[in-house]
């Protein structure tokens, strides 16, 4: 292989990689961001915490529109343990109730 053909191959590879990045940038600008795109730029869904129970099951706390949902994910299926848990707005009341119970 002569050096001229090697340089040509490297430039062709760089051109193809550059085209891939350009198409991805244009797709994101147009709104074809895929699974990471959020409507209106605001995310409605978040994973708050994940706790492995054993090798096949996980306990997941999800937040959706300010409400939290506790779900067990496993191989056999998924189970909603508790839905509609109030988010951060309930924490101070819970802490105050604990303090009242200690006295």
N, C-alpha and C positions, 0 to 999 in steps of 0.2 A: 504494500500500500504506500503510495507516494504521499508526501506531506500535503500536497495540494488537495487531494481527495479527503484526507483526514480533517483538514481545516474546513472544507466544504461540509462535511458531515456534522461537525461541531456547530457551525453556523445554522445548519438546517434544524438541528435539535433545539438550539436556542430560539429559533423562530417559532417552532411548534409549541414550545413551552410558553413563550410570550403570547402566542395566540390563545392558548388555553386560559391564561390569566386574564387576558383582555375580554374574552367571552364571559368568564365568571364575573368580572367587574361590571360589565354591561347588564348581565342578568340580575345582579343585586340592585343596580340602579333602577331598573325597570320594575322590580318588585317580585322577581322570581327567586327569592332567597331560599326557598325550600323549607325544611322543617324548623329552621331557626328564625324564620320571619314572624314578626308579630304584627297584628292588625293595628294600624295607627301608631306604630312604634312603641306601644306599651304592652309589656308581657302580662298575661293574665294567669299563667300557670307556673308554679315553681316547686321544686323538690326541696323541702325544708330540712329533712333529716332522714337518714337510712340506717336501720339497725339490723344486722344479720342475726337471725334467730338460730339457724343451723345451716348445714351445707346446702339445703334446697329452698329455704324460705327466708324472706326479708320483710321487715316491718318498715313501711314507708309513710312519712307524713308529707302530704301534698297541700299546697296552698293555691286556692282558686278564688279570685275576686274577693280576697279578704277572709274567706272561710277556709278552714283546714279540714282535711279528710285523712283518717288513719286507715291504711290498707295493708293487708298481708299478701305479698306476692309469692307464689310458689309454683312448682311444676304442675300440680294437679289443677290449679286455678287460682283466681284472685278473690279475696274476701274483703269487703268493706267492714271494718270493725266499728268505726264511728264516723259519721258524716256531719258536716256543718258545724264543726267545732269553731267557736269564735277565736279569732287570731289574737293579736297583741292587745286589743282593747279589753280582753277579759283577764289578762295576767295581773294587773294591779288589784282587781277585786279578789282574785284567788289568793294573792299574797296577803291581802288584808284579812281574809277569812282564816288563813293559817295563823297569822299573828293573834287573832282573837281566840282561836282554839287553844293556843299555847298558854294563854293567861288564865 
